[in-house]
Amino acid sequence: MPTNDEIWADDLLDRRQDAQVLFDFLLTRQAERDAAGERGAYVVNLNAAWGHGKTFFLERLKAQIESAGHPTAFIN
């Protein structure tokens, strides 16, 4: 499994910080659901104009989530 440093090595616009905020949010929400005995999943949708780095961001966020041992699905 790659490390976060490896996953975000070519992040020239420092989007890793945004990904970490989103990742932490999702972990917290999932922990809340687990504590309440609820099941489910989350969907992340990113909207921006063509060429603004959506695929770059989501591919690396997916890799970060997977490297932490969580399942993901990616549709581009």
C-alpha positions as CSV (number, residue, x, y, z in Angstrom):
1,M,0.0,0.0,0.0
2,P,1.3,3.4,-0.8
3,T,1.7,6.0,1.9
4,N,-0.1,9.3,1.8
5,D,3.2,11.0,0.9
6,E,3.4,8.8,-2.1
7,I,-0.2,9.2,-3.1
8,W,0.0,13.0,-3.0
9,A,3.6,13.4,-4.2
10,D,2.6,15.2,-7.4
11,D,0.1,17.5,-5.7
12,L,1.3,20.9,-6.9
13,L,-1.8,22.7,-5.7
14,D,-1.7,21.4,-2.1
15,R,-5.1,19.6,-2.4
16,R,-3.9,17.0,0.1
17,Q,-5.1,19.2,3.0
18,D,-8.6,19.4,1.5
19,A,-8.7,15.6,1.0
20,Q,-7.6,15.1,4.6
21,V,-10.5,17.3,5.9
22,L,-13.0,15.3,3.8
23,F,-11.5,12.0,4.8
24,D,-11.6,13.0,8.5
25,F,-15.3,14.1,8.1
26,L,-16.2,10.8,6.5
27,L,-14.5,8.8,9.2
28,T,-16.3,10.8,11.9
29,R,-19.7,10.4,10.2
30,Q,-19.2,6.7,9.8
31,A,-18.2,6.3,13.5
32,E,-21.4,8.1,14.4
33,R,-23.4,5.8,12.3
34,D,-21.7,2.7,13.7
35,A,-22.3,3.9,17.3
36,A,-26.0,4.4,16.4
37,G,-26.2,0.9,14.9
38,E,-26.9,2.3,11.5
39,R,-25.5,0.9,8.3
40,G,-24.8,2.6,5.0
41,A,-22.3,4.2,2.8
42,Y,-21.4,7.7,1.6
43,V,-21.1,9.1,-1.9
44,V,-18.8,12.0,-2.7
45,N,-19.7,14.1,-5.7
46,L,-17.3,16.8,-6.9
47,N,-18.5,19.5,-9.3
48,A,-16.2,21.9,-11.1
49,A,-15.5,23.0,-14.7
50,W,-13.4,20.8,-17.0
51,G,-9.7,20.9,-16.2
52,H,-10.0,22.0,-12.6
53,G,-8.5,18.8,-11.2
54,K,-11.6,16.7,-10.2
55,T,-10.1,13.4,-11.4
56,F,-6.7,14.2,-9.9
57,F,-8.3,14.9,-6.5
58,L,-10.7,12.0,-6.4
59,E,-8.2,9.4,-7.7
60,R,-5.8,10.3,-4.9
61,L,-8.6,10.6,-2.3
62,K,-9.7,7.1,-3.3
63,A,-6.1,5.8,-2.9
64,Q,-5.9,7.5,0.5
65,I,-9.1,5.9,1.7
66,E,-8.1,2.5,0.4
67,S,-4.7,2.7,2.0
68,A,-6.5,3.2,5.3
69,G,-8.3,-0.1,4.7
70,H,-11.7,1.2,3.6
71,P,-13.5,0.0,0.5
72,T,-14.1,2.4,-2.3
73,A,-15.7,2.6,-5.8
74,F,-14.7,5.1,-8.4
75,I,-16.8,6.3,-11.3
76,N,-15.4,8.9,-13.6
